[in-house]
Every structure is written in C-alpha cells, then in structure tokens.
Amino acid sequence: MNKNIYLDHASTTPTDPRVVVAMEPYWSQNYGNPSSLYRLSLISKQAILDSREKIAKVLNCQPDEIIFTGGGTESINLAIKGIVMAAKKPAHMITSQIEHHAVLNSCQRMNSQGHKLSILPVDRYGLVALDDVKAAIKDETILVTIMMANNEIGTIEPIQEIGAYLEKLNKDRAKKGLEKIYFHTDACQAAGALDIDVKKLHVDMLTINGSKIYGPKGVGVLYLKNGTRIIPLIDGGGQEKKLRSGTENVPGIVGMAQALTIAYQEKAKENKRQVELRDWFIKELTTKISKSILNGHAEKRLPNNINISFLDIEGEAVLLHLDEVGIMASTGSACTSSSLEPSHVIRALGAPYEVAHGSIRFTLGKSTTKKDLEYVLEKFPAIVEKLRHASPANVDMKEVEKSFVEAERKILEL
C-alpha cells in the first residue's frame, strides 16, 4: 500500500514548514529563560512579545489580552473555571449540548462544586438558538460559553448575534446591580477558517490552539478581555500576568503566532478551494452511497468539514477498512476516539443511535486534492457495501426522519 490520504485535519494538522523555520532558533540557539535578565533571555522575552503582537493583530485586541497556555483544553479550563471561581457567590453557567468535552466537563466540574448549569439543546443541524440563550439567563448567570464552530459536524454558531445581545443586556444588568455575564467561545476549530475578530464577535474570552492551524502541538491561547477577572488554575512564578505560571514554551509560542498569521493571510483563498472540494465530495458520497445522511448545516459549515452517517454499518469498522487502503478519517472528536459510545454531538441533533454509530468525519486540509478524494470515492463505496452485507442492521430512513422530527418537537415544547 503506497497511498497515504490524510482526511482528519479537524483532529490535528501537520506543522507548516514555515512554522518550523520560525521555531528552530528557539530550541538550541536562543534558549534563554524569558524571566532572566541577561541578553540570551531577553531575546526569548522579545520573541514572546512579538508573538503576542502578531496574535493580537489577528484577533483585533491588545497584546496584553493574550494569555499563552499549554493548549486549547487548558485555555478552556482557565476561562470557564477561572470565571466561575472568581464569582462572589454560587453562579450560573450556560452552554450547549454539542460543546467539546473540555467545555462540558469543565462546566460539570463547577456544577459539582455548587454552581448551577444550563445545557441548551440544538436543532437538527446543530445550531444554538439565540432565543434559547435568552430564556436560560438568570440573575445569577455569569458565563455563557458556546463554541464558534463544532469540531465534529462543522456547524458554525451565531456567536456574533449572541455576543451583541449579551453586550446590550449587560448594560441593563449593570443598572440593576447584577453581575456581568461573560461570554466565552471555543474557537479551536474556527481559527484559520473564520474571522476571529473579538470585537466583531463581542466576546470576553476566546480560546484557540496551535495543532488545528498547522502550528505546534502543546500550545494554546486564551484571549482575555481587559477587566475580566479570573482565578488562575496553576500557581508558581507568576508568568502570563500571574494567570498561567510556568516557564514559557518559547518555540511553541513563536510557532503558534507564525501559524495563525499564515492562516489569516491565506484564509480567503484556501477557504474557497476547500468549499468547492467539500461540496463536490458531499454530493458524490451521498449520490453514490444509499442511506447516507449529512450531519450538520449544509451552508453554515466549516469549509473543510464533511460528516456523513452511513446507515447499517459501524463507524469504527469503516475506519479500519479505510486505513487498510491508506485513508485516514475519523468517527468524530479525536479526544474520544477510544470510546465506543456514540457521538454526543450526533445524538444531540435528534439522531437515533444507529445514525450516530455510522457517522464518518472527513476533514480536508491544505494538502488535500481532488485526486485524493477521487481515490476515496474509488474505495469507499465497496467498503460500505461489504460491511452492510455482513451487518444484520436494516434501518428504515423514514424512521430516522421521524426521530429528527420528534426531537425538534420536544425542543419546541421546552
């Protein structure tokens, strides 16, 4: 087997060679600790300052509003737990059913410590409704955290709309002596594909990481709007405005800034290319393979995301057969790929277990070509046919549609 078709870019991306070049001097040449005072260390300190400015330019914020962390998960934990732990009294949080587990588990941890949590439903396309956010707000609410774009199904959420509403609401709450509601968005999948201008989005906190944007793994960013008070999770030497102690990962920080800058510069051209490939591939797959269902919104969707459920087969079995012919894909979030439980995201759409178990996610990247996808189309239908022939399942498409309709009815009754 000579093929090596990588279609799991939502899981992680290869580091861009230009990023590697930018990082290289900080491994063994400019290796000084940024907290020291001699020249070698000042070079490292300046590299961090320059990186902060680069990232701030993309986010349209102040450089001192950028906090470097060890990844997207840490940034999310710091944002959510930091805000709630800083509350003067038991607080109320709002999130959605389809968030990454870093968000859901952080919220649940705070919930287990006496704080209240509301988890909003989504429609069959994975969209959070602004009206549901409005209805969930209480006097005790201090945090709304909704992801910018879903990592499994690619649906893009109405973050700007929610943020604008909360900004207006906070002015009214201030007059009543109520605490501000802070708005956080997990933009780990959105960075590189969508506009993450924090002022346009009206967010107080935004998280991104390097591994999704052709940068290094093990480095993340938390945008923290000035005036937003959070409690640190890691105590120590007081680095990163005393919010994230520990000697800074200088090569990672430099690489993160370079990767985000490149992604921002190339975004429009690459998005156009990927959207064309994505839409063509979705049409080909759903035409060639019967009993297939596109998961997520058809238009409000990340440019590189294709998530389709193929009924009467198990997603894990599909991945093993794909790997045998040199094709790498996913059944959903890479962080839960070892679990045999169906995707909580697909289930949240109102899909029955059979649909969730048969979901396959293909995510395109900068190196993906139409020829790569043609190879998948050459191999994949036969794999599905083989697995269906061996499967006792025979799901009725009409029953699946009834499940979606019933789920939507229940949401309307809430």
C-alpha positions as CSV (number, residue, x, y, z in Angstrom):
1,M,0.0,0.0,0.0
2,N,1.6,3.3,-1.1
3,K,-1.4,5.6,-0.5
4,N,-1.4,8.0,2.5
5,I,-4.5,10.1,2.3
6,Y,-4.9,12.1,5.5
7,L,-8.5,13.4,6.0
8,D,-8.5,14.1,9.7
9,H,-7.4,17.7,9.9
10,A,-10.0,18.5,12.5
11,S,-8.1,16.2,14.8
12,T,-4.7,17.7,14.2
13,T,-2.6,19.2,11.3
14,P,1.0,18.8,10.2
15,T,3.2,21.6,11.2
16,D,3.7,24.1,8.3
17,P,7.4,24.1,7.2
18,R,7.4,27.9,7.5
19,V,6.4,27.5,11.1
20,V,9.2,25.0,11.8
21,V,11.7,27.5,10.4
22,A,10.4,30.3,12.7
23,M,10.6,28.0,15.7
24,E,14.0,26.5,15.0
25,P,16.3,29.2,16.6
26,Y,14.5,28.9,19.9
27,W,15.3,25.2,20.5
28,S,19.0,25.3,21.0
29,Q,20.3,28.7,19.9
30,N,18.0,31.3,21.6
31,Y,17.1,29.1,24.5
32,G,17.2,31.5,27.4
33,N,14.6,31.7,30.1
34,P,12.4,34.7,29.4
35,S,12.3,35.6,33.1
36,S,16.0,36.1,33.4
37,L,17.8,39.4,32.7
38,Y,20.8,38.6,30.6
39,R,20.9,39.1,26.8
40,L,20.1,35.5,25.8
41,S,17.0,35.6,27.9
42,L,15.9,39.0,26.6
43,I,15.9,37.5,23.1
44,S,13.3,34.9,24.3
45,K,11.3,37.6,26.1
46,Q,11.2,39.7,22.9
47,A,10.1,36.7,20.9
48,I,7.1,36.3,23.2
49,L,6.3,40.0,23.0
50,D,6.5,39.9,19.2
51,S,4.3,36.8,19.1
52,R,1.7,38.4,21.4
53,E,1.5,41.3,19.0
54,K,1.1,39.1,15.9
55,I,-1.8,37.2,17.5
56,A,-3.4,40.4,18.8
57,K,-3.4,41.7,15.3
58,V,-5.4,38.7,14.0
59,L,-7.8,38.9,17.0
60,N,-8.0,42.7,16.9
61,C,-7.2,43.1,20.6
62,Q,-4.5,44.4,22.8
63,P,-1.3,42.3,23.1
64,D,-1.7,42.2,26.9
65,E,-5.0,40.5,26.4
66,I,-3.3,37.4,25.1
67,I,-2.5,34.6,27.6
68,F,-0.4,31.7,26.4
69,T,-1.2,28.2,27.7
70,G,-0.4,24.6,27.1
71,G,-3.2,24.0,24.6
72,G,-6.9,24.6,23.8
73,T,-8.1,22.4,26.6
74,E,-6.1,24.3,29.2
75,S,-7.3,27.6,27.8
76,I,-10.9,26.5,28.0
77,N,-10.4,25.2,31.6
78,L,-8.8,28.5,32.6
79,A,-11.6,30.5,31.0
80,I,-14.5,28.6,32.5
81,K,-13.2,27.6,35.9
82,G,-11.4,30.9,36.3
83,I,-14.5,33.0,35.8
84,V,-16.7,30.8,38.0
85,M,-14.2,30.5,40.8
86,A,-13.9,34.3,40.8
87,A,-17.6,34.7,41.4
88,K,-18.6,36.2,44.8
89,K,-21.4,33.6,45.3
90,P,-22.8,30.5,43.6
91,A,-23.0,31.2,39.9
92,H,-25.0,30.1,36.9
93,M,-23.4,28.9,33.6
94,I,-25.0,28.4,30.2
95,T,-23.5,26.1,27.5
96,S,-24.8,23.8,24.7
97,Q,-25.2,20.1,24.2
98,I,-22.6,19.9,21.4
99,E,-19.6,21.5,23.0
100,H,-16.2,19.8,23.1
101,H,-15.7,17.8,26.3
102,A,-13.2,20.3,27.5
103,V,-16.1,22.7,27.9
104,L,-18.7,20.3,29.0
105,N,-16.5,18.6,31.6
106,S,-15.3,22.0,32.9
107,C,-18.8,23.2,33.4
108,Q,-19.8,19.9,35.0
109,R,-16.9,20.2,37.4
110,M,-18.1,23.6,38.5
111,N,-21.6,22.3,38.7
112,S,-20.4,19.6,41.1
113,Q,-19.0,22.3,43.3
114,G,-22.3,24.0,43.9
115,H,-22.7,26.2,40.8
116,K,-25.7,25.9,38.5
117,L,-25.5,24.8,34.9
118,S,-28.0,25.1,32.0
119,I,-27.2,23.0,28.8
120,L,-29.0,24.2,25.7
121,P,-30.4,22.0,23.0
122,V,-29.6,22.4,19.3
123,D,-31.7,21.9,16.2
124,R,-31.2,19.0,13.8
125,Y,-28.4,20.9,12.1
126,G,-26.5,21.7,15.3
127,L,-27.4,25.3,15.7
128,V,-27.9,27.0,19.0
129,A,-30.9,29.4,19.1
130,L,-30.4,32.9,20.5
131,D,-33.9,32.7,22.0
132,D,-32.8,29.6,24.0
133,V,-29.9,31.6,25.3
134,K,-32.2,34.5,26.3
135,A,-34.6,32.1,28.0
136,A,-31.9,30.4,30.1
137,I,-30.4,33.6,31.6
138,K,-31.0,34.2,35.3
139,D,-30.0,36.9,37.7
140,E,-27.1,34.6,38.9
141,T,-25.8,33.9,35.4
142,I,-22.2,35.0,35.0
143,L,-21.0,32.9,32.0
144,V,-22.2,31.8,28.6
145,T,-19.9,29.5,26.7
146,I,-20.8,28.5,23.1
147,M,-18.3,27.1,20.6
148,M,-17.8,29.1,17.4
149,A,-17.8,26.1,15.1
150,N,-18.4,22.4,16.0
151,N,-15.4,20.1,15.7
152,E,-17.4,17.1,14.6
153,I,-20.2,18.4,12.3
154,G,-18.7,21.7,11.3
155,T,-21.8,23.8,12.1
156,I,-21.0,27.5,12.6
157,E,-22.8,29.0,15.6
158,P,-24.3,32.6,15.7
159,I,-21.6,33.9,18.0
160,Q,-21.7,37.5,16.8
161,E,-25.5,37.6,17.3
162,I,-25.3,36.1,20.8
163,G,-22.4,38.4,21.8
164,A,-24.2,41.5,20.6
165,Y,-27.3,40.6,22.7
166,L,-25.2,39.9,25.8
167,E,-23.4,43.2,25.4
168,K,-26.6,45.1,25.4
169,L,-28.1,43.0,28.2
170,N,-25.1,43.7,30.4
171,K,-25.7,47.4,30.3
172,D,-29.2,46.8,31.6
173,R,-27.9,44.4,34.3
174,A,-25.4,47.0,35.5
175,K,-28.2,49.4,36.2
176,K,-29.9,46.7,38.3
177,G,-26.7,45.9,40.2
178,L,-26.4,42.4,38.7
179,E,-23.1,40.9,37.8
180,K,-21.9,41.0,34.2
181,I,-22.4,37.9,32.0
182,Y,-19.1,37.0,30.4
183,F,-19.1,35.4,27.0
184,H,-16.6,32.8,26.1
185,T,-16.2,31.0,22.7
186,D,-14.1,27.9,21.9
187,A,-12.7,28.9,18.5
188,C,-10.2,26.0,18.3
189,Q,-11.8,24.6,15.1
190,A,-12.8,28.1,13.8
191,A,-9.3,29.7,13.8
192,G,-7.8,29.7,10.4
193,A,-11.1,29.4,8.6
194,L,-13.4,32.1,10.2
195,D,-13.0,35.7,11.2
196,I,-12.0,35.6,14.9
197,D,-12.1,39.4,15.4
198,V,-13.0,39.5,19.1
199,K,-14.6,43.0,18.8
200,K,-16.9,41.9,16.0
201,L,-17.8,38.8,17.9
202,H,-18.5,40.7,21.2
203,V,-16.7,38.1,23.3
204,D,-14.8,38.5,26.6
205,M,-12.8,35.3,26.2
206,L,-11.8,33.2,23.2
207,T,-9.7,30.1,23.0
208,I,-7.5,28.7,20.2
209,N,-4.7,26.2,19.9
210,G,-1.7,25.5,17.6
211,S,-2.4,22.0,16.5
212,K,-5.5,22.8,14.5
213,I,-3.9,25.6,12.4
214,Y,-0.7,23.9,11.2
215,G,1.2,25.0,14.2
216,P,2.9,23.1,17.0
217,K,1.1,20.9,19.5
218,G,1.1,21.7,23.2
219,V,0.5,25.5,22.9
220,G,-2.7,27.5,23.1
221,V,-4.1,31.0,23.6
222,L,-6.7,32.5,25.8
223,Y,-7.9,35.9,24.7
224,L,-9.0,37.6,28.0
225,K,-10.6,41.0,27.6
226,N,-9.0,43.6,29.9
227,G,-11.1,44.0,33.1
228,T,-12.2,40.3,33.1
229,R,-11.2,38.8,36.4
230,I,-10.4,35.1,36.6
231,I,-8.7,32.9,39.2
232,P,-5.5,31.1,38.0
233,L,-5.5,27.3,37.9
234,I,-1.7,27.0,38.1
235,D,0.3,28.7,40.8
236,G,4.0,29.4,40.6
237,G,6.3,32.1,39.3
238,G,3.5,34.3,38.1
239,Q,4.1,34.2,34.3
240,E,1.4,35.4,31.9
241,K,0.0,38.1,34.1
242,K,0.0,35.7,37.1
243,L,-2.7,33.7,35.4
244,R,-0.6,30.8,34.0
245,S,2.6,30.2,35.9
246,G,5.5,28.1,34.4
247,T,8.4,28.8,32.2
248,E,7.1,29.8,28.8
249,N,7.2,27.5,25.8
250,V,9.1,30.0,23.6
251,P,9.4,27.8,20.4
252,G,5.7,26.8,20.7
253,I,4.6,30.4,21.2
254,V,6.6,31.6,18.2
255,G,5.2,28.8,16.1
256,M,1.7,29.5,17.3
257,A,2.0,33.1,16.2
258,Q,3.5,32.3,12.9
259,A,0.9,29.6,12.1
260,L,-2.0,32.0,13.0
261,T,-0.5,34.7,10.9
262,I,-0.1,32.4,7.9
263,A,-3.7,31.1,8.3
264,Y,-5.0,34.6,8.4
265,Q,-3.2,35.6,5.3
266,E,-4.2,32.6,3.3
267,K,-7.7,32.1,4.7
268,A,-9.8,33.5,1.8
269,K,-8.0,31.6,-1.0
270,E,-7.9,28.3,0.9
271,N,-11.5,28.6,2.1
272,K,-12.7,29.0,-1.4
273,R,-10.7,25.9,-2.6
274,Q,-11.9,23.8,0.3
275,V,-15.6,24.7,0.0
276,E,-15.5,23.7,-3.7
277,L,-13.9,20.3,-2.8
278,R,-16.2,19.8,0.2
279,D,-19.5,20.4,-1.6
280,W,-18.4,18.2,-4.6
281,F,-17.3,15.4,-2.2
282,I,-20.5,15.5,-0.2
283,K,-22.6,15.3,-3.4
284,E,-20.6,12.4,-4.7
285,L,-20.7,10.4,-1.5
286,T,-24.5,10.9,-0.8
287,T,-25.2,10.1,-4.5
288,K,-23.0,7.0,-4.8
289,I,-23.9,5.5,-1.4
290,S,-27.5,5.0,-0.4
291,K,-28.9,5.6,3.1
292,S,-26.5,8.4,3.8
293,I,-27.3,11.5,5.9
294,L,-25.3,14.7,6.1
295,N,-24.7,15.7,9.6
296,G,-24.6,19.5,10.4
297,H,-25.7,22.5,8.5
298,A,-25.3,22.4,4.7
299,E,-24.2,26.0,4.4
300,K,-23.3,27.4,7.8
301,R,-20.4,24.9,7.9
302,L,-16.6,25.0,8.2
303,P,-15.0,24.9,4.7
304,N,-13.2,21.6,5.3
305,N,-15.8,19.5,7.2
306,I,-17.7,16.5,5.8
307,N,-19.6,14.5,8.4
308,I,-22.0,11.8,7.0
309,S,-23.8,8.9,8.6
310,F,-23.9,5.7,6.6
311,L,-26.7,3.6,8.0
312,D,-26.4,-0.2,8.7
313,I,-22.7,-0.1,9.5
314,E,-20.4,0.7,12.4
315,G,-18.1,3.7,12.0
316,E,-15.2,2.0,13.8
317,A,-15.2,-0.9,11.3
318,V,-15.3,1.6,8.4
319,L,-12.1,3.3,9.7
320,L,-10.2,0.0,10.0
321,H,-11.1,-0.8,6.3
322,L,-10.2,2.7,5.2
323,D,-6.8,2.5,6.9
324,E,-6.1,-0.7,5.1
325,V,-6.2,1.2,1.8
326,G,-4.3,4.2,3.1
327,I,-7.2,6.5,4.0
328,M,-7.3,8.2,7.4
329,A,-10.6,9.6,8.7
330,S,-12.5,9.8,12.0
331,T,-15.8,8.9,13.6
332,G,-15.9,12.3,15.4
333,S,-13.8,14.0,18.0
334,A,-10.3,12.6,18.3
335,C,-10.3,13.2,22.0
336,T,-13.0,10.5,22.5
337,S,-12.0,8.2,19.6
338,S,-11.2,5.3,22.0
339,S,-14.8,5.3,23.3
340,L,-17.4,3.0,21.7
341,E,-20.2,5.4,22.9
342,P,-21.9,7.1,20.0
343,S,-21.1,10.8,19.4
344,H,-22.8,13.1,21.9
345,V,-22.9,15.7,19.1
346,I,-24.8,13.5,16.6
347,R,-27.2,12.3,19.3
348,A,-27.9,16.0,20.2
349,L,-29.2,16.5,16.7
350,G,-32.0,14.1,17.4
351,A,-30.5,11.2,15.6
352,P,-31.0,7.7,16.8
353,Y,-28.1,5.5,17.9
354,E,-27.9,3.8,14.5
355,V,-27.2,7.2,12.8
356,A,-24.6,8.2,15.4
357,H,-22.7,4.8,15.2
358,G,-22.4,5.1,11.5
359,S,-21.0,8.6,11.3
360,I,-17.8,9.3,9.5
361,R,-15.9,12.6,9.5
362,F,-13.6,13.5,6.6
363,T,-11.8,16.9,7.2
364,L,-9.8,18.4,4.4
365,G,-6.5,20.2,4.7
366,K,-4.2,22.4,2.7
367,S,-2.6,19.4,1.0
368,T,-5.9,17.7,0.1
369,T,-6.5,17.4,-3.7
370,K,-9.4,16.3,-5.8
371,K,-7.4,13.4,-6.8
372,D,-7.2,12.3,-3.1
373,L,-11.0,12.4,-2.9
374,E,-11.4,10.6,-6.1
375,Y,-9.3,7.8,-4.6
376,V,-11.6,7.7,-1.6
377,L,-14.7,7.5,-3.9
378,E,-13.0,4.6,-5.7
379,K,-12.5,2.6,-2.5
380,F,-15.2,3.7,0.0
381,P,-18.5,2.6,-1.7
382,A,-17.1,-1.0,-1.9
383,I,-16.2,-0.9,1.8
384,V,-19.7,0.2,2.8
385,E,-21.3,-2.4,0.6
386,K,-19.1,-5.2,2.2
387,L,-19.9,-4.1,5.7
388,R,-23.6,-3.8,5.0
389,H,-23.7,-7.2,3.5
390,A,-22.2,-8.6,6.8
391,S,-24.5,-6.5,9.0
392,P,-27.8,-7.6,10.4
393,A,-29.0,-4.0,10.7
394,N,-31.5,-2.6,8.3
395,V,-32.5,0.9,9.4
396,D,-35.6,2.5,7.8
397,M,-34.8,6.0,6.5
398,K,-38.4,7.0,7.3
399,E,-38.0,6.1,10.9
400,V,-34.8,8.1,11.1
401,E,-36.6,11.2,9.8
402,K,-39.3,10.6,12.4
403,S,-36.6,10.7,15.1
404,F,-35.4,14.1,13.9
405,V,-39.0,15.5,13.8
406,E,-39.8,14.1,17.2
407,A,-36.6,15.7,18.6
408,E,-37.4,19.1,17.2
409,R,-40.9,18.8,18.6
410,K,-39.5,18.2,22.1
411,I,-37.2,21.2,21.8
412,L,-40.1,23.4,20.9
413,E,-42.0,22.2,23.9
414,L,-39.2,23.1,26.3
